Amino acid sequence: MSFRLRALALVMLLVVAATVATAWLTLRQASRQANETAAADRADINRVTSELRQYGLRHGTWDGVGSAVRELSADTGQRIRVTIATGSGAPLADSDVLMGREPRRTGPGAPLLVDPRPGLRLPDGLVPVAAFKFTITEISKYRSGTAYAACLTRNGFEVTVGRDDHGVPTYSAGRKTGSGGTSASRGSCQRPEPTPAQFTRYDKAARPCVSATDEGIIPCLQRIFAEQISDAAPAPLEVRLGALDEPPSALAAAPAVTVAVAVAVAAILGALLLSRTVLRPVSALTAASHGLGEGDLARRVPVTGRDEIAELGRSFNRMAESLQASEERQRRLVGDVAHELRTPLANLRGYLEALRDGVVDPEPELLDSLHEEVLLQQRIVDDLQDLALAEAGALTYHREDIRLGDLLETCRTAHRAQAERAGVALTVETPGGDPVYAHADADRLRQAVGNLVSNAVRATAPGGTVRLSLARRGAGAVVQVSDTGHGIPAEHLPHVFDRFWRADAARGRATGGSGLGLSIARQIVKDHQGTIGVESAVGVGTTFTLALPTAAAPAVPIDPAL
């Protein structure tokens, strides 16, 4: 995978993880706090309504309920406002007022109903008539009991409430509020106690009768009971909890900080992983480049993968290989030049010293030989200069539109004498019809083709043939120099264009040439945006092929003499 895509994927993974973790935390925390708030609200509602109902049962009146409201508000933290359900809506008690605050508006929810009236539980087995009498008795009991409780409350006594077997409250007096434990007597406030004669059990064997439950009398009696005690029992309350301007509960900070730290740690670890992935190969490249700069051309970097960093490592290795190969070629060149010049210069030095000492007479033949040797060394030096300029891109070219057929004829004319001395036939083949043009430097191109022709003539035995041919191929032209010489072995073909390479390993004068002609020819053809190749078979001959781009025929005809 591309390094850019890997980095992008890692960053996206961190972003998605951070987003998901934050969303999960927020949702979980909000849900948990909502559940906790709802549970707390339910607990507060249950407590407030239960204690207010218990207050109404215990005291038989709502007088003094403000103290209970204040205590409940302080314990639960709720704003509590109670009103009589059947009244004018004026508050009976308000925790804000009781605590000395400005009353706040209540929330929009429906008020809670607190009804302190007890429900009647009739004993099983009562006959209808006895049930009616029992109900009336229980009503009277409750009415007198609530009056008793109200009397105790108004006189400052604590009231203890209980329930009898039928669900009707029973009241008793306790300590007087603030009296240090003084007991109160029931006095005129004591409620009447029911007598056993008021209850008549239903006996199925003695008095077969329909039970009150079967006739549906119990629900009716319970309703009558509730209606009859309504004027004696404390009126139901409407209780409102909370206020509109209460601040919402804030999310807890600790979980958010924990997740934020975890996401930050994950981001830091991801950044470290990313930087390690990037910097490790970069560090290896830096160390290798330092070694390369200090001359360690064999230094390479390990490469794995297919991303941009890996491609950079491969490019560095290719560059190092190219530099190493160039350095080796340079060393080889220096060795080859020294080898080429050492023997001829040693011969020249020996003959000159012999002439100076009078050991050898200065005969014309000797002087001609020495002059020829000097010309050969001069040619080697000139070729080296041309090759160095060509490879450096500093070789000067004067390009113009030339006829390639005329260029081949000029090369044949220039090498005719050499071919005749070697007993080799030199021929030229050009296509009929319109001439083939190329935009090139005629002198440099003749130099390249001339080097090929000169080598071909030297490699061909007497009676052989060297052929120069020209042909069109698509939008280009192909020039071939073929001979019928001894050929080049296949293992030597990759080295044909190397400097100072010769098919004949013996570097004698008989082989001729400086060993730089093919290198110069290849560079000249390359500078003309062309290519050069070689095919050879031992005992058959060798063919050098030049492929050059062609040019359109010029508007003004070219003089063939050019």
C-alpha positions as CSV (number, residue, x, y, z in Angstrom):
1,M,0.0,0.0,0.0
2,S,1.2,3.5,-0.7
3,F,2.8,5.3,2.2
4,R,0.5,8.2,1.7
5,L,-2.5,5.9,1.9
6,R,-1.1,4.2,5.0
7,A,-0.6,7.6,6.7
8,L,-4.0,8.7,5.7
9,A,-5.6,5.5,6.9
10,L,-3.8,5.7,10.3
11,V,-4.9,9.4,10.8
12,M,-8.5,8.5,9.8
13,L,-8.4,5.5,12.2
14,L,-7.3,7.9,15.0
15,V,-10.0,10.4,14.2
16,V,-12.7,7.7,13.9
17,A,-11.6,6.1,17.2
18,A,-11.6,9.5,18.9
19,T,-15.0,10.4,17.6
20,V,-16.5,7.0,18.4
21,A,-15.0,7.0,21.9
22,T,-16.2,10.5,22.6
23,A,-19.7,9.8,21.3
24,W,-19.9,6.5,23.2
25,L,-18.7,8.2,26.4
26,T,-21.2,11.1,26.0
27,L,-24.1,8.9,25.2
28,R,-23.3,6.4,28.0
29,Q,-22.7,9.2,30.6
30,A,-25.8,11.1,29.5
31,S,-27.9,7.9,29.6
32,R,-26.5,6.9,33.0
33,Q,-27.0,10.3,34.5
34,A,-30.5,10.5,33.0
35,N,-31.3,7.1,34.5
36,E,-29.8,8.2,37.8
37,T,-31.7,11.5,37.7
38,A,-35.0,9.7,36.9
39,A,-34.4,7.2,39.7
40,A,-33.5,10.0,42.1
41,D,-36.6,12.0,40.9
42,R,-38.8,8.9,41.5
43,A,-37.3,8.4,44.9
44,D,-37.9,12.0,45.8
45,I,-41.4,11.9,44.5
46,N,-42.1,8.7,46.5
47,R,-40.6,10.2,49.6
48,V,-42.4,13.5,49.3
49,T,-45.8,12.1,48.6
50,S,-45.4,9.3,51.2
51,E,-44.3,11.6,54.0
52,L,-47.0,14.2,53.1
53,R,-49.7,11.5,53.1
54,Q,-48.3,10.2,56.4
55,Y,-48.5,13.7,57.8
56,G,-52.1,14.1,56.8
57,L,-53.0,10.7,58.3
58,R,-51.1,11.4,61.5
59,H,-52.4,14.9,62.1
60,G,-55.8,14.9,60.5
61,T,-55.1,18.4,59.1
62,W,-52.6,20.2,57.0
63,D,-51.9,22.7,59.7
64,G,-48.2,23.0,60.3
65,V,-47.3,21.1,57.1
66,G,-44.8,23.9,56.3
67,S,-42.2,22.4,58.6
68,A,-42.5,19.0,56.9
69,V,-42.2,20.7,53.5
70,R,-39.1,22.6,54.5
71,E,-37.4,19.5,55.9
72,L,-38.3,17.5,52.7
73,S,-36.9,20.3,50.5
74,A,-33.7,20.4,52.4
75,D,-33.3,16.7,52.3
76,T,-34.2,16.1,48.7
77,G,-32.9,19.4,47.2
78,Q,-36.3,19.8,45.4
79,R,-38.4,22.9,45.4
80,I,-41.8,21.8,46.8
81,R,-45.0,23.8,46.5
82,V,-48.3,22.3,47.8
83,T,-51.8,23.5,47.3
84,I,-55.2,22.2,48.3
85,A,-56.5,20.3,45.3
86,T,-60.1,21.6,45.7
87,G,-59.1,25.1,46.8
88,S,-58.4,28.4,45.0
89,G,-54.9,27.4,44.0
90,A,-53.2,29.5,46.7
91,P,-50.1,27.8,48.0
92,L,-50.5,26.0,51.3
93,A,-46.7,25.8,51.7
94,D,-43.8,26.7,49.4
95,S,-40.2,25.7,50.2
96,D,-38.8,28.8,48.5
97,V,-40.9,31.1,50.8
98,L,-40.1,29.0,53.8
99,M,-36.4,29.3,53.1
100,G,-36.5,33.0,52.5
101,R,-36.1,32.9,48.7
102,E,-38.0,34.5,45.9
103,P,-40.6,32.0,44.8
104,R,-39.7,30.5,41.4
105,R,-42.1,29.4,38.7
106,T,-43.0,25.7,38.8
107,G,-42.3,23.3,36.0
108,P,-44.9,22.5,33.3
109,G,-45.5,19.0,34.5
110,A,-48.8,17.8,36.0
111,P,-49.0,18.2,39.8
112,L,-48.7,15.2,42.1
113,L,-51.9,14.3,44.0
114,V,-51.5,13.4,47.7
115,D,-54.7,12.0,49.2
116,P,-54.4,11.2,52.9
117,R,-57.9,9.6,53.1
118,P,-57.7,5.9,54.0
119,G,-59.3,3.2,52.1
120,L,-61.8,0.8,53.8
121,R,-60.9,-2.9,54.1
122,L,-64.0,-4.9,55.0
123,P,-63.6,-8.2,56.8
124,D,-64.6,-11.3,54.9
125,G,-67.9,-13.1,55.6
126,L,-70.0,-10.0,56.5
127,V,-73.7,-10.2,55.5
128,P,-75.1,-7.2,53.7
129,V,-76.9,-5.8,56.6
130,A,-74.0,-6.2,59.0
131,A,-71.7,-4.7,56.3
132,F,-73.8,-1.6,56.1
133,K,-73.7,-1.2,59.8
134,F,-70.0,-1.9,59.9
135,T,-69.3,0.7,57.3
136,I,-71.3,3.3,59.2
137,T,-69.4,2.4,62.3
138,E,-66.1,2.7,60.6
139,I,-67.1,6.1,59.2
140,S,-67.9,7.3,62.6
141,K,-64.7,5.9,64.0
142,Y,-62.6,7.7,61.4
143,R,-64.5,10.9,61.8
144,S,-64.0,10.9,65.5
145,G,-60.4,9.8,65.1
146,T,-59.5,12.5,62.8
147,A,-61.1,15.1,65.0
148,Y,-59.1,13.7,67.9
149,A,-55.9,13.9,65.8
150,A,-56.6,17.4,64.8
151,C,-57.3,18.4,68.4
152,L,-54.0,16.9,69.4
153,T,-52.1,18.7,66.6
154,R,-53.7,22.0,67.3
155,N,-52.8,21.7,71.0
156,G,-49.1,20.9,70.3
157,F,-49.1,17.2,70.9
158,E,-47.3,14.6,68.8
159,V,-49.7,12.2,67.2
160,T,-49.0,8.5,66.7
161,V,-51.1,6.9,64.0
162,G,-51.7,3.2,63.4
163,R,-54.3,1.1,61.6
164,D,-56.8,-1.4,62.8
165,D,-57.6,-4.7,61.1
166,H,-60.0,-2.8,58.7
167,G,-57.5,-0.2,57.6
168,V,-59.0,2.7,59.6
169,P,-56.4,4.9,61.3
170,T,-56.1,4.8,65.0
171,Y,-54.6,7.7,66.9
172,S,-52.8,8.2,70.2
173,A,-51.2,11.1,71.8
174,G,-47.4,11.4,72.4
175,R,-45.2,14.0,73.9
176,K,-46.2,17.6,73.6
177,T,-44.1,19.5,71.1
178,G,-41.3,21.3,73.0
179,S,-42.6,20.2,76.4
180,G,-39.7,17.9,77.3
181,G,-41.8,14.7,77.3
182,T,-45.1,15.6,79.1
183,S,-47.8,13.1,78.3
184,A,-51.2,14.3,77.3
185,S,-54.4,12.6,78.3
186,R,-57.0,11.9,75.8
187,G,-59.7,14.1,77.6
188,S,-62.6,15.0,75.4
189,C,-60.6,14.4,72.3
190,Q,-60.5,10.6,72.9
191,R,-62.2,8.7,70.1
192,P,-64.8,6.1,70.9
193,E,-63.7,2.5,70.7
194,P,-65.7,0.1,68.7
195,T,-67.4,-2.8,70.6
196,P,-67.5,-6.4,69.4
197,A,-71.3,-6.2,69.3
198,Q,-71.0,-3.9,66.3
199,F,-69.5,-6.8,64.2
200,T,-71.6,-9.8,63.1
201,R,-69.9,-12.6,61.4
202,Y,-71.5,-14.5,58.5
203,D,-72.2,-18.1,59.3
204,K,-72.8,-20.2,56.1
205,A,-74.3,-23.2,58.0
206,A,-76.7,-21.3,60.3
207,R,-77.6,-18.4,58.1
208,P,-77.3,-19.0,54.4
209,C,-77.0,-15.7,52.7
210,V,-75.3,-14.0,49.8
211,S,-71.9,-12.6,50.8
212,A,-71.2,-8.9,50.4
213,T,-68.4,-9.6,47.9
214,D,-70.6,-11.6,45.6
215,E,-73.2,-8.8,45.5
216,G,-70.5,-6.2,44.8
217,I,-71.3,-4.4,48.0
218,I,-67.7,-3.9,49.2
219,P,-66.7,-1.5,46.4
220,C,-69.9,0.4,47.0
221,L,-69.3,0.5,50.8
222,Q,-65.7,1.7,50.2
223,R,-67.0,4.5,47.9
224,I,-69.6,5.5,50.5
225,F,-66.8,5.4,53.2
226,A,-64.7,7.7,51.2
227,E,-67.5,10.1,50.5
228,Q,-68.6,10.2,54.1
229,I,-65.2,10.9,55.5
230,S,-64.2,13.5,52.9
231,D,-65.4,16.4,55.1
232,A,-63.5,15.1,58.0
233,A,-60.3,14.0,56.4
234,P,-57.6,16.5,55.3
235,A,-58.3,17.7,51.7
236,P,-56.1,16.1,49.0
237,L,-53.0,18.1,48.1
238,E,-51.5,19.1,44.8
239,V,-47.7,18.9,45.0
240,R,-45.4,20.4,42.4
241,L,-41.7,19.6,42.5
242,G,-38.9,21.5,40.8
243,A,-38.6,25.0,39.2
244,L,-38.2,26.2,35.7
245,D,-34.9,28.1,36.4
246,E,-33.1,25.2,38.1
247,P,-29.7,24.6,36.3
248,P,-29.5,21.3,34.4
249,S,-27.3,18.7,35.9
250,A,-23.8,18.8,34.3
251,L,-22.1,15.7,32.9
252,A,-19.4,14.4,35.2
253,A,-15.9,15.5,34.2
254,A,-13.9,12.5,35.3
255,P,-15.0,10.1,32.6
256,A,-14.6,12.7,29.9
257,V,-11.1,13.5,31.1
258,T,-10.3,9.8,31.2
259,V,-11.4,9.2,27.6
260,A,-9.7,12.4,26.4
261,V,-6.4,11.2,28.0
262,A,-6.9,7.8,26.4
263,V,-7.5,9.3,23.0
264,A,-4.5,11.6,23.4
265,V,-2.3,8.6,24.3
266,A,-3.6,6.7,21.3
267,A,-2.9,9.6,19.1
268,I,0.6,10.0,20.5
269,L,1.3,6.3,20.0
270,G,-0.1,6.5,16.5
271,A,2.1,9.5,15.7
272,L,5.1,7.7,17.2
273,L,4.3,4.6,15.0
274,L,3.9,6.8,12.0
275,S,7.1,8.7,12.7
276,R,9.0,5.5,13.3
277,T,7.7,4.1,10.0
278,V,8.9,7.2,8.2
279,L,12.1,8.0,10.0
280,R,13.6,4.5,10.1
281,P,14.1,4.3,6.3
282,V,15.0,8.0,6.2
283,S,17.6,7.4,8.9
284,A,19.0,4.5,6.9
285,L,19.0,6.7,3.7
286,T,20.8,9.4,5.7
287,A,23.5,7.0,7.0
288,A,24.0,5.5,3.5
289,S,24.3,8.9,1.9
290,H,26.9,9.9,4.4
291,G,28.8,6.8,3.7
292,L,28.4,7.4,-0.1
293,G,29.8,11.0,0.4
294,E,32.8,9.6,2.2
295,G,33.6,7.3,-0.6
296,D,31.9,4.1,0.4
297,L,30.3,3.4,-3.0
298,A,29.3,-0.1,-2.0
299,R,26.8,1.2,0.6
300,R,23.2,0.3,0.0
301,V,19.9,0.6,2.0
302,P,17.5,-2.3,2.7
303,V,14.3,-1.9,0.8
304,T,10.9,-3.6,1.6
305,G,7.4,-2.8,0.4
306,R,6.1,-0.8,-2.6
307,D,5.3,2.6,-1.1
308,E,7.0,5.9,-1.8
309,I,9.7,5.4,0.9
310,A,10.6,2.1,-0.6
311,E,10.7,3.6,-4.1
312,L,13.0,6.3,-2.7
313,G,15.3,3.6,-1.3
314,R,15.4,1.8,-4.7
315,S,16.2,5.1,-6.4
316,F,19.1,5.6,-3.9
317,N,20.4,2.1,-4.5
318,R,20.2,2.7,-8.3
319,M,22.1,6.0,-7.9
320,A,24.7,4.3,-5.8
321,E,25.1,1.5,-8.3
322,S,25.4,4.1,-11.1
323,L,28.1,6.0,-9.1
324,Q,29.9,2.8,-8.3
325,A,29.8,1.8,-12.0
326,S,31.0,5.2,-13.1
327,E,33.8,5.1,-10.6
328,E,34.8,1.7,-11.9
329,R,34.6,2.9,-15.5
330,Q,36.8,5.9,-14.5
331,R,39.4,3.7,-12.9
332,R,39.3,1.4,-15.9
333,L,39.6,4.3,-18.2
334,V,42.7,5.6,-16.3
335,G,44.2,2.1,-16.4
336,D,43.4,1.7,-20.1
337,V,44.8,5.2,-21.0
338,A,47.9,4.4,-19.0
339,H,48.2,1.0,-20.7
340,E,47.7,2.6,-24.2
341,L,50.2,5.4,-23.6
342,R,52.9,3.5,-21.6
343,T,54.3,1.2,-24.2
344,P,54.4,3.8,-27.1
345,L,55.9,6.5,-24.9
346,A,58.4,4.0,-23.6
347,N,59.4,3.1,-27.2
348,L,59.6,6.8,-28.1
349,R,61.7,7.5,-25.0
350,G,64.1,4.6,-25.8
351,Y,64.6,5.6,-29.4
352,L,65.1,9.3,-28.5
353,E,67.6,8.4,-25.8
354,A,69.4,6.1,-28.2
355,L,69.5,8.9,-30.9
356,R,70.8,11.3,-28.3
357,D,73.5,8.9,-27.2
358,G,74.4,8.1,-30.8
359,V,73.6,4.5,-30.4
360,V,71.1,4.6,-33.3
361,D,71.6,6.5,-36.4
362,P,68.7,9.0,-37.3
363,E,67.6,7.2,-40.5
364,P,64.5,8.4,-42.4
365,E,62.7,5.2,-41.8
366,L,63.2,5.4,-38.0
367,L,62.1,9.0,-38.0
368,D,58.9,8.2,-40.0
369,S,58.1,5.4,-37.6
370,L,58.6,7.6,-34.6
371,H,56.4,10.3,-36.2
372,E,53.7,7.7,-36.9
373,E,53.8,6.7,-33.3
374,V,53.4,10.3,-32.1
375,L,50.4,10.7,-34.5
376,L,48.8,7.6,-33.0
377,Q,49.2,8.9,-29.5
378,Q,47.9,12.3,-30.6
379,R,44.8,10.5,-32.0
380,I,44.2,8.7,-28.7
381,V,44.4,12.0,-26.8
382,D,42.0,13.7,-29.3
383,D,39.5,10.8,-29.1
384,L,39.6,10.9,-25.3
385,Q,38.9,14.6,-25.4
386,D,36.0,14.2,-27.9
387,L,34.5,11.4,-25.7
388,A,34.8,13.4,-22.5
389,L,33.1,16.4,-24.2
390,A,30.4,14.2,-25.6
391,E,29.6,12.5,-22.4
392,A,29.6,15.8,-20.5
393,G,27.2,17.3,-23.1
394,A,29.8,19.9,-24.0
395,L,30.5,18.7,-27.5
396,T,29.5,21.3,-30.1
397,Y,27.1,20.4,-32.9
398,H,26.2,22.4,-35.9
399,R,22.9,20.9,-37.1
400,E,21.4,21.3,-40.5
401,D,19.2,19.2,-42.9
402,I,21.5,16.8,-44.6
403,R,20.9,13.9,-47.1
404,L,21.9,10.7,-45.5
405,G,22.6,9.0,-48.8
406,D,25.1,11.7,-49.7
407,L,26.7,11.3,-46.2
408,L,27.2,7.5,-46.9
409,E,28.8,8.3,-50.3
410,T,31.2,10.7,-48.6
411,C,32.2,8.1,-46.1
412,R,32.9,5.5,-48.9
413,T,35.0,8.1,-50.7
414,A,37.0,8.8,-47.4
415,H,37.7,5.2,-46.7
416,R,38.1,3.9,-50.3
417,A,41.9,4.0,-50.1
418,Q,42.0,2.0,-46.8
419,A,39.6,-0.6,-48.3
420,E,41.6,-1.0,-51.5
421,R,44.8,-1.5,-49.5
422,A,43.1,-4.2,-47.4
423,G,41.6,-5.8,-50.5
424,V,38.0,-5.2,-49.3
425,A,35.1,-4.1,-51.5
426,L,33.3,-1.0,-50.1
427,T,29.7,-0.5,-51.4
428,V,26.7,1.8,-50.7
429,E,23.0,1.0,-51.1
430,T,20.4,3.8,-50.9
431,P,16.6,3.7,-51.5
432,G,15.3,5.0,-54.8
433,G,12.9,7.8,-55.1
434,D,12.9,10.8,-52.7
435,P,16.1,11.3,-50.7
436,V,16.2,10.7,-47.0
437,Y,16.9,13.8,-44.8
438,A,18.1,14.2,-41.2
439,H,18.6,17.2,-39.1
440,A,22.1,16.5,-37.9
441,D,25.8,17.7,-37.7
442,A,27.2,16.3,-40.9
443,D,30.8,16.2,-39.6
444,R,30.0,14.5,-36.3
445,L,27.7,12.0,-38.0
446,R,30.4,11.2,-40.7
447,Q,32.8,10.7,-37.8
448,A,30.5,8.2,-36.2
449,V,29.9,6.3,-39.4
450,G,33.5,6.6,-40.4
451,N,34.6,4.9,-37.1
452,L,32.3,2.0,-37.9
453,V,33.5,1.7,-41.5
454,S,37.2,1.9,-40.4
455,N,36.6,-0.9,-37.9
456,A,34.7,-3.0,-40.4
457,V,37.5,-2.7,-43.0
458,R,40.1,-3.8,-40.4
459,A,38.0,-6.7,-39.3
460,T,37.4,-8.0,-42.9
461,A,39.8,-10.3,-44.6
462,P,41.0,-9.6,-48.2
463,G,38.3,-10.4,-50.7
464,G,35.5,-9.6,-48.3
465,T,32.9,-6.8,-48.5
466,V,31.9,-3.9,-46.3
467,R,28.4,-2.6,-47.2
468,L,26.8,0.8,-46.2
469,S,23.0,0.8,-46.6
470,L,20.2,3.3,-46.0
471,A,16.5,2.5,-45.6
472,R,13.3,4.1,-44.3
473,R,11.6,2.6,-41.3
474,G,8.4,4.4,-40.2
475,A,9.2,8.0,-39.3
476,G,12.9,7.3,-39.1
477,A,15.9,6.2,-41.1
478,V,18.1,3.2,-40.6
479,V,21.8,3.2,-41.5
480,Q,23.7,-0.1,-41.5
481,V,27.4,-0.9,-41.7
482,S,27.9,-4.6,-42.5
483,D,31.0,-6.6,-43.1
484,T,31.9,-10.2,-43.9
485,G,34.7,-10.3,-41.3
486,H,35.5,-12.9,-38.6
487,G,32.6,-11.7,-36.3
488,I,32.4,-11.1,-32.6
489,P,31.6,-13.8,-30.1
490,A,28.3,-13.4,-28.3
491,E,29.8,-13.1,-24.9
492,H,31.8,-10.0,-26.1
493,L,28.9,-8.2,-27.7
494,P,27.8,-6.4,-24.4
495,H,31.3,-4.8,-24.2
496,V,31.6,-3.7,-27.8
497,F,31.0,0.0,-26.9
498,D,33.2,0.1,-23.8
499,R,36.3,2.3,-23.9
500,F,39.4,0.7,-25.2
501,W,37.6,-2.6,-25.9
502,R,39.0,-4.6,-28.8
503,A,37.9,-7.9,-30.2
504,D,41.6,-8.8,-30.5
505,A,43.0,-8.9,-27.0
506,A,46.5,-8.2,-28.3
507,R,47.0,-4.4,-28.2
508,G,49.5,-4.2,-31.0
509,R,49.7,-1.7,-33.8
510,A,48.6,-4.4,-36.3
511,T,45.0,-4.2,-35.0
512,G,44.9,-0.4,-35.4
513,G,42.6,2.1,-33.7
514,S,42.5,3.7,-30.3
515,G,39.7,1.5,-28.9
516,L,37.6,4.6,-28.4
517,G,35.9,4.8,-31.8
518,L,32.7,2.8,-30.9
519,S,32.3,4.7,-27.7
520,I,32.5,8.0,-29.5
521,A,30.1,6.8,-32.2
522,R,27.5,5.7,-29.7
523,Q,27.6,9.1,-27.9
524,I,27.3,11.0,-31.1
525,V,24.3,8.9,-32.2
526,K,22.7,9.3,-28.8
527,D,23.2,13.1,-29.0
528,H,21.2,13.0,-32.3
529,Q,18.3,11.3,-30.5
530,G,19.1,8.0,-32.2
531,T,20.1,4.5,-31.2
532,I,22.9,2.2,-32.2
533,G,23.0,-1.6,-31.9
534,V,25.2,-4.5,-33.1
535,E,24.6,-8.0,-34.4
536,S,27.3,-10.5,-35.1
537,A,28.0,-14.1,-35.8
538,V,31.5,-15.7,-35.7
539,G,32.7,-16.5,-39.1
540,V,29.8,-14.7,-40.8
541,G,30.3,-11.0,-40.1
542,T,29.1,-8.1,-38.0
543,T,26.3,-5.5,-38.6
544,F,26.1,-2.1,-36.8
545,T,22.6,-0.5,-37.1
546,L,22.0,3.2,-36.6
547,A,18.4,4.4,-36.2
548,L,18.0,8.2,-36.7
549,P,15.0,10.5,-36.8
550,T,14.3,11.9,-40.3
551,A,13.5,15.5,-41.3
552,A,11.2,16.9,-43.9
553,A,12.8,17.9,-47.3
554,P,14.0,21.5,-47.1
555,A,12.3,24.1,-49.3
556,V,15.7,25.0,-50.9
557,P,17.4,22.0,-52.5
558,I,20.7,21.0,-50.9
559,D,23.9,20.9,-53.0
560,P,25.0,17.3,-53.3
561,A,28.6,18.4,-52.9
562,L,27.7,19.4,-49.3
